Amino acid sequence: MRMGKKLAAVLCALSITASASFVSAADSASATSVPTFHCLSLYWSPEGGAKEKQVLVKFREAGAQKWREGLPMRYNPINTNANKVSGRLLPPNITNDYRGSIVNLKPNTAYEVALTLEGTNITTSLKATTWNENFPIASTVKCPSGTTTLEVKKSGSPKGYVLYDGTGSTIDTNNQSDMGINVNAEYVILRGFTIKNVKTNGVNIEKGHHIVVENCDISKWGSEDPKTPGKGFGIEMNAGVYSKDRGLHALVVQRCKIHHPTWNTNYWSEMHNTWHPDGPQTIVMWEPEGNNVIRYNECWGEDTHKYNDVMGGSFNASYRGWPGCDSDIYCNYIANCADDGIEIEGGGQNVRCFNNYIEHTMMMIANAATSVGPLYIWQNVTGPSFTPSGGSGGQWKNVHGNFMKMGFADSDSWMTGHMYVFNNTIFQGPNNTASDGPGGDSRIIKHCVTRNNIFHARPDDTNSISTEKKKSTDNDFDHDLISHRVPPDSEKNGIKGLPKYAAGAGFNFETKTGNFQLAPDSPGYRKATVIPNFCEPINGNPRDVGAHQSGTPPMVYGVKANFVPPDVK
């Protein structure tokens, strides 16, 4: 059964039962949750779970009268024996048959959640509280300016963090030290540092968890690759914030400016160590345990100081990858790389990417492959794509990437996780320089649901969504605004046409704000389909397709952003 029909049936059932009184759990398996500031990951393996049965989700603030609908969870047990790769770790909760998320929640708020196996009387309930944005502080270490690495070794506890206060302080090692700050601690906050001129990483997390990096300005990090001296290319994955600790979890990087590495990255058309872009990044983690949050940051460079990927990690063919399970990436400004803007590759297990603005990259959001899922990508806006002009014979000068990379890593057998893509906008602008749609013309797409997106491809493109036929499977594309071709028998309720934007549409780099509202006479205006918990009427008014809703303030990205959940009553 196609997801579209199934989802419609579930919405109908939920609309009838959403106001019903909650019944206590009657199953033999307990559900669990993992919180962040604005989301809850859910995990459950009820007796009798099956492919044709979804788990219906309801939630409410603790003590509230009215239950709200969540997006149903799909049955998706992962056979980890199918992809045995040496050294690849399993994330927590991967063995649960049903995985899903509740989003758009308030910080530091208690919630009640009710789950029901569709078509049965098997139910369960749980209570969870989202993260508090105000971290308790047990002690403060005031840090002066310095010319050597600051070693962070003093740990706090859940009752109180150790605040390393670098407000007004600069760590400038004149490229004599490898790192600006080196962390071997837990429950610590690094606040207000300016870090520059280091040989490897701005902030290096050697080992730790519950670490907050906030209000920092990091630039001029990394070294030239000794394998290609004189070309100006940096060592792969030298980063503004870096960790190879596989136990890393509960890392929060917020309101930081990470920009202008010391060295550059090669284009796809320039040989470095390989033809693949090879150089610095802003944030790198290697198979972290997960539950990390990357929000309100500004990560950019320029053509001569660009990135391999702006943020990402390893391994793509794995069950973990980057940023680890139960993680959020939102309200960031991301620009200037030769490959992927946000590289969400590997497990994608309850990973949520929303409200970001991405421009001047090759691939905007990379998701090859999603092995576990579900991966949620919604309300992102992509601007001008990366158009390298040099290289061998200049043949790459008109190359541009995809809004979502899609496809496989090493083997398409890793493509076993579900993906949800809602209310995103490919903003072409007056020069038609943005990316094309998910998967381009021919990349493999599996287990993907799209709704309410503006997939406005360039005039010289052929597709709004990849039409690869041999291996693409289990997809449900519908209710999107599409300008070009889509796979046969998809988008039965899609809107064919070009978006029209309100006056003054576009992105302002100086203020990091964007106006991407549709004009009243645009296709897709007030035509969004309802998606529980993701796209719901506000004050009884239907929503628009795309990321920016008409009648709302400009979207804000970076250090001045503040995510406020929509007021759905």
C-alpha positions in Angstrom: 0.0 0.0 0.0 1.4 3.4 -0.9 2.2 5.7 1.9 -0.1 8.4 0.6 -3.2 6.3 1.0 -2.0 5.0 4.3 -1.3 8.4 5.7 -4.7 9.7 4.6 -6.4 6.8 6.4 -4.4 7.4 9.6 -5.2 11.1 9.5 -8.9 10.3 9.3 -8.7 7.9 12.2 -6.7 10.4 14.3 -9.1 13.2 13.6 -11.8 11.1 15.2 -9.8 9.9 18.2 -7.6 12.9 19.1 -9.9 14.3 21.7 -10.7 10.9 23.3 -9.7 10.2 26.9 -6.3 8.5 27.3 -6.4 4.8 28.1 -3.6 3.3 30.2 -1.0 1.1 28.5 -2.1 -2.5 27.7 1.0 -3.9 26.0 4.0 -5.8 27.2 6.7 -3.6 25.7 7.6 -0.1 27.0 8.2 2.8 24.8 11.2 5.2 25.4 12.1 8.7 24.3 15.1 10.9 23.9 14.6 14.7 24.2 16.3 17.7 22.8 15.2 21.4 23.2 12.4 21.2 20.7 11.9 17.5 19.8 11.4 14.0 21.2 12.6 10.8 19.6 10.3 7.9 20.2 11.1 4.2 20.2 8.8 1.2 20.6 8.6 -2.5 19.7 5.0 -3.6 20.5 3.9 -7.2 20.2 2.2 -7.7 16.8 4.1 -4.9 14.9 4.0 -5.4 11.2 4.6 -3.6 7.9 0.9 -2.9 7.3 0.4 -1.5 10.9 1.6 2.0 11.8 1.9 3.3 15.3 -0.5 6.2 15.9 0.9 9.1 18.0 -0.8 11.6 20.3 0.9 14.0 22.6 0.1 17.0 24.9 1.7 19.2 27.4 1.4 17.6 30.8 -1.9 18.4 32.3 -3.4 19.8 29.2 -6.9 18.8 28.1 -6.4 18.4 24.4 -4.4 15.8 22.7 -2.5 16.7 19.5 -1.7 14.4 16.6 1.8 13.3 15.8 3.1 11.9 12.5 2.5 8.1 12.6 5.5 5.9 13.0 6.3 3.2 10.3 7.4 -0.3 11.0 11.0 -0.6 10.0 13.2 -3.2 11.9 16.8 -2.9 10.8 18.7 -6.1 10.0 22.2 -5.1 11.1 23.6 -8.4 9.8 22.8 -7.3 6.3 25.6 -4.7 6.2 28.5 -6.0 8.2 31.3 -3.5 7.9 34.4 -3.7 10.1 34.6 -1.0 12.7 31.0 0.3 12.3 29.2 0.9 15.6 25.5 0.5 16.3 23.7 3.5 17.7 21.4 3.3 20.8 17.8 2.1 20.2 18.4 0.8 16.7 16.7 -2.5 17.5 13.3 -0.9 18.0 10.8 -1.8 15.3 9.1 1.7 15.3 11.1 4.9 15.5 9.8 8.4 15.1 9.8 12.0 16.3 7.6 14.6 17.8 8.7 18.1 16.8 7.9 21.8 17.3 7.9 21.4 21.1 8.7 24.0 23.8 12.0 23.8 25.8 11.9 22.7 29.4 8.4 21.4 29.1 6.9 18.1 30.3 4.9 16.2 27.7 2.6 13.1 27.8 2.7 10.8 24.8 0.2 8.1 23.9 1.0 5.4 21.3 -1.4 2.9 19.7 -0.6 0.0 17.3 -2.9 0.6 14.4 -5.9 -1.6 14.3 -5.4 -3.1 17.8 -6.0 -2.3 21.4 -2.2 -2.4 22.1 -1.3 1.0 23.6 1.4 2.5 25.7 2.2 5.8 27.3 5.3 7.7 28.4 6.2 11.1 29.9 9.2 13.1 28.8 10.6 16.6 29.4 12.5 18.6 26.7 15.9 20.1 27.5 16.2 23.3 29.5 17.9 26.1 27.5 19.3 27.5 30.8 22.2 25.2 31.9 22.9 25.2 35.6 26.4 26.5 36.4 28.3 25.2 39.4 31.5 27.2 38.9 33.1 29.7 36.5 36.7 29.8 35.1 37.4 33.2 33.7 39.9 32.7 30.8 42.3 35.4 29.7 43.6 35.8 26.2 46.4 33.4 25.3 48.9 32.2 22.7 48.8 28.5 23.5 46.1 25.8 23.6 43.6 26.1 26.5 43.3 22.6 28.1 39.8 22.0 29.5 40.0 19.2 32.0 37.7 20.2 34.9 34.3 18.6 34.7 31.0 19.5 36.1 28.0 17.3 36.7 24.3 17.1 35.8 23.6 19.5 38.8 26.0 22.1 37.5 28.3 22.8 34.5 31.7 24.3 34.7 31.6 27.5 32.6 34.9 28.4 30.9 34.2 32.1 30.2 36.2 33.5 27.3 34.1 36.6 26.7 36.4 39.3 25.4 39.3 36.8 25.2 41.3 35.7 22.1 43.3 32.5 21.6 45.7 33.3 18.8 48.6 30.8 18.6 50.2 32.3 15.5 50.0 28.8 14.0 52.3 27.4 16.7 49.7 25.2 18.4 47.5 22.5 17.0 44.3 23.5 18.8 42.8 26.6 20.3 40.9 24.6 23.0 41.3 20.9 23.7 38.5 19.3 25.8 38.8 16.3 28.0 35.8 16.8 30.3 32.1 16.6 30.7 29.4 19.0 31.6 31.3 22.1 30.5 30.4 25.3 28.7 32.9 27.1 26.4 31.5 30.6 26.0 32.6 33.7 24.1 36.0 32.8 22.8 37.7 34.2 19.7 39.9 31.5 18.3 42.2 31.9 15.3 45.6 30.9 13.8 45.8 27.3 14.9 47.3 24.4 12.9 44.5 21.9 13.2 41.2 22.4 14.9 39.7 25.5 16.7 37.9 23.4 19.4 39.1 19.8 19.6 36.9 17.5 21.7 39.3 14.7 22.6 36.8 13.0 25.0 33.7 14.1 26.7 29.9 14.6 26.7 27.4 17.3 27.7 29.5 20.0 26.2 28.2 23.4 25.1 30.2 25.6 22.6 28.4 29.0 22.4 29.0 32.5 21.2 32.4 31.7 19.9 34.2 33.2 16.8 36.5 30.6 15.1 38.6 31.4 12.0 42.0 30.7 10.4 42.4 27.0 11.4 44.0 24.2 9.6 47.2 23.4 7.8 48.2 23.1 4.1 48.1 19.5 2.9 51.8 18.4 2.7 50.9 16.0 -0.2 50.1 19.0 -2.5 52.4 21.8 -1.4 52.0 25.2 -3.0 48.4 24.6 -4.2 46.8 26.2 -1.2 44.6 23.2 -0.3 44.0 22.3 3.3 44.1 19.0 5.1 40.8 17.1 4.9 38.5 17.7 7.9 40.6 20.1 9.9 37.6 21.8 11.6 36.4 24.7 13.6 34.8 22.2 16.0 36.1 18.6 15.8 35.8 15.3 17.6 36.8 11.7 16.9 35.3 10.5 20.2 32.7 7.9 19.3 31.2 8.3 22.8 30.5 11.9 22.2 26.9 12.9 23.0 24.9 15.9 24.1 27.1 18.3 22.3 25.5 21.7 21.7 27.1 24.1 19.2 25.1 27.3 19.2 25.4 31.0 18.2 28.9 30.6 16.9 30.5 32.2 13.9 32.8 29.6 12.2 34.3 31.1 9.1 37.3 31.6 6.8 39.7 28.6 7.3 43.3 29.3 6.6 43.4 27.0 3.5 41.1 26.2 0.6 39.4 23.1 -0.9 39.7 21.9 -4.4 36.7 21.8 -6.8 35.5 18.5 -8.2 37.3 19.6 -11.4 40.7 20.1 -9.7 43.0 17.2 -8.7 44.1 17.3 -5.1 44.7 14.0 -3.5 41.6 12.8 -5.4 39.1 14.5 -7.7 36.8 14.6 -4.7 36.9 17.9 -2.8 39.4 17.6 0.0 39.8 20.3 2.6 38.6 22.0 5.9 35.1 21.9 7.4 33.4 23.9 10.1 32.1 21.0 12.3 33.2 17.4 12.1 32.3 14.4 14.2 33.2 10.8 13.6 30.4 8.4 14.4 29.3 10.1 17.6 26.9 8.4 19.9 24.4 11.1 19.1 21.8 13.4 20.8 23.7 16.5 19.5 22.3 19.9 18.6 23.8 22.3 16.0 21.8 25.5 16.0 21.9 29.3 15.4 25.4 29.2 13.8 26.9 31.1 10.9 29.2 28.9 8.9 30.7 30.5 5.8 33.9 31.4 3.9 34.5 32.6 0.3 35.7 31.2 -3.0 39.4 31.1 -1.9 38.5 29.8 1.6 35.8 27.3 1.0 35.1 24.0 2.5 35.0 20.3 1.6 31.6 20.0 3.3 30.5 22.8 5.5 29.5 20.4 8.3 29.5 16.7 8.4 31.5 13.6 9.4 31.9 9.9 8.9 31.1 7.2 8.0 28.5 7.5 5.2 28.1 3.7 4.9 27.3 3.1 8.5 24.5 3.0 11.1 25.8 6.1 12.9 27.5 8.6 10.6 26.9 12.3 11.3 25.5 14.0 13.4 24.4 10.8 15.3 21.0 9.6 16.3 18.4 11.9 18.1 20.1 15.1 16.8 18.8 18.4 15.6 20.3 20.9 13.1 18.3 24.1 12.7 18.3 27.8 12.1 21.9 27.9 10.7 23.3 29.9 7.9 25.5 27.7 5.8 27.6 28.6 2.7 30.7 28.2 0.6 31.8 24.6 0.0 32.8 22.5 -3.0 30.6 19.5 -1.9 27.9 19.2 0.8 26.4 22.0 2.8 25.0 19.8 5.5 26.2 16.2 5.3 23.6 14.1 7.1 24.9 10.7 6.0 24.9 7.3 7.7 22.2 6.3 10.1 19.9 9.3 10.0 18.1 7.8 13.0 15.7 10.4 14.3 17.8 13.2 12.8 15.9 16.4 12.2 17.1 19.2 9.9 14.9 22.3 9.7 14.8 26.0 9.2 18.3 26.3 7.7 19.4 28.6 4.9 22.0 27.1 2.6 23.7 28.7 -0.4 26.8 28.5 -2.6 27.3 24.8 -2.1 27.4 21.9 -4.5 24.9 19.6 -2.7 22.7 21.5 -0.3 21.7 18.6 2.0 23.5 15.3 1.6 21.7 12.1 2.7 23.6 9.2 1.0 22.6 7.0 2.6 20.0 6.9 5.3 20.5 3.4 6.7 18.2 3.6 9.8 16.0 6.6 9.8 13.6 8.3 10.1 15.3 11.4 8.8 13.2 14.6 8.8 14.0 17.5 6.6 11.6 20.4 6.7 11.3 24.2 6.3 14.8 24.6 4.8 15.5 27.2 2.1 18.2 26.8 -0.5 19.6 29.7 -2.4 22.2 30.0 -5.2 24.0 26.8 -5.9 27.8 26.5 -6.3 29.0 27.0 -9.9 32.7 26.4 -10.1 34.3 28.2 -13.1 37.8 26.7 -13.2 39.1 23.2 -13.7 40.0 21.1 -16.6 38.8 22.8 -19.7 36.2 24.7 -17.7 33.8 21.9 -18.2 32.4 22.4 -14.6 31.5 26.0 -15.0 27.7 25.3 -15.3 27.6 22.4 -12.8 25.1 22.7 -10.0 24.0 20.3 -7.4 20.9 19.0 -5.8 18.6 20.3 -3.0 19.0 16.8 -1.5 21.8 14.5 -2.7 20.0 11.2 -2.3 21.6 8.0 -3.4 23.8 5.4 -1.8 27.1 5.1 0.0 29.3 2.2 -1.1 26.1 0.1 -1.9 22.4 0.8 -2.2 21.8 -1.9 0.4 22.5 0.8 3.0 19.3 2.6 1.8 16.9 1.1 4.4 15.8 4.1 6.4 12.7 6.2 5.9 12.9 9.9 5.1 10.3 12.7 5.3 10.7 15.9 3.3 8.2 18.6 4.1 7.7 22.3 3.2 11.1 23.1 1.9 11.8 25.9 -0.7 14.3 25.8 -3.6 14.5 29.6 -4.1 15.8 30.2 -7.6 15.7 34.0 -7.4 15.8 36.2 -10.4 18.9 34.6 -11.9 17.8 31.0 -11.7 21.0 29.9 -9.9 19.7 27.6 -7.2 20.0 23.8 -7.1 17.8 21.3 -8.8 15.4 19.0 -7.0 16.0 15.9 -4.9 18.3 13.4 -6.5 18.8 15.5 -9.7 17.9 13.6 -12.8 19.0 10.1 -12.0 20.0 9.4 -8.4 18.4 6.5 -6.5 15.7 7.4 -4.0 14.2 4.9 -1.5 11.6 5.1 1.3 11.0 8.9 0.9 7.8 10.8 1.5 7.6 14.4 0.2 4.8 17.0 0.9 4.3 20.7 0.4 7.8 21.4 -1.1 8.7 24.0 -3.7 10.8 21.9 -6.0 11.6 24.8 -8.5 14.4 23.5 -10.6 16.5 25.6 -13.0 15.1 26.3 -16.5 17.8 24.2 -18.1 17.1 21.2 -15.8 14.9 18.3 -16.8 13.6 17.1 -13.4 12.1 18.3 -10.2 12.6 14.9 -8.6 14.9 12.1 -9.8 13.2 9.7 -12.3 15.7 6.8 -11.8 13.6 3.7 -12.4 15.7 0.6 -11.8 16.4 0.8 -8.0 14.2 3.6 -6.6 11.4 2.2 -4.5 8.9 2.7 -1.8 8.5 6.5 -2.4 5.5 8.7 -2.0 5.9 12.1 -3.7 2.8 14.3 -3.6 1.3 17.7 -2.9 4.6 19.5 -4.0 4.9 22.5 -6.3 6.9 21.2 -9.2 8.4 22.9 -12.2 9.8 19.9 -14.1 9.5 16.2 -14.5 8.8 13.8 -11.7 8.6 10.0 -11.6 5.6 8.4 -13.3 2.5 7.9 -11.1 3.8 10.4 -8.5 2.5 13.9 -7.6 -1.1 13.0 -8.3 -2.1 16.0 -6.2 1.1 18.0 -7.1 0.9 21.6 -8.4 2.6 22.2 -11.7 4.0 25.7 -12.1 6.4 28.3 -11.0 6.2 30.0 -7.6 5.5 33.8 -7.4 7.0 35.5 -4.4 5.9 38.6 -2.5 7.7 41.9 -3.1 11.2 42.0 -1.7 11.8 38.3 -1.8 15.3 37.1 -1.2 18.1 36.7 1.4 20.0 39.5 3.1 23.5 38.3 4.0 24.2 41.3 6.3 21.2 40.6 8.5 20.9 36.9 7.8 17.2 37.2 7.2 15.1 36.0 4.3 11.7 36.7 2.8 10.4 33.7 0.8 6.7 34.2 1.2 4.4 33.4 -1.8 2.3 36.1 -3.4 -1.4 35.6 -3.1 -1.6 34.8 -6.9 1.1 32.2 -6.7 0.6 28.5 -7.3 0.7 26.8 -3.9 -0.6 29.8 -1.9 -2.8 28.4 0.9 -2.6 25.0 -0.8 -0.5 23.0 1.6 -1.9 19.6 2.7 -2.1 19.1 6.5 0.7 17.1 8.0 0.3 16.3 11.7 2.8 18.1 13.9 4.6 19.5 10.9 2.2 21.6 8.8 -1.1 22.4 10.5 -3.6 25.3 10.1 -2.9 28.3 12.3 -6.0 30.1 13.5 -8.0 28.1 11.1 -6.1 29.3 8.1 -4.6 26.8 5.6 -0.8 26.9 5.1 1.2 27.6 2.0 3.6 25.2 0.3 7.2 26.0 0.9 9.2 27.0 4.0 8.0 30.6 4.6 4.3 31.2 5.4 2.6 34.3 4.1 1.8 36.9 6.7 4.7 36.0 9.0 7.9 37.9 9.8 11.1 37.4 7.8 12.9 34.1 8.5 16.1 34.6 10.7 19.2 32.5 10.5 22.4 32.3 12.5 23.4 34.0 15.8 20.3 36.2 16.0 17.8 33.4 15.3 15.4 32.0 17.9 13.2 29.1 16.9 9.6 29.5 18.2 7.3 26.6 17.6 4.2 27.5 15.6 1.2 28.3 17.8 -1.2 25.5 16.7 -4.3 25.4 18.9 
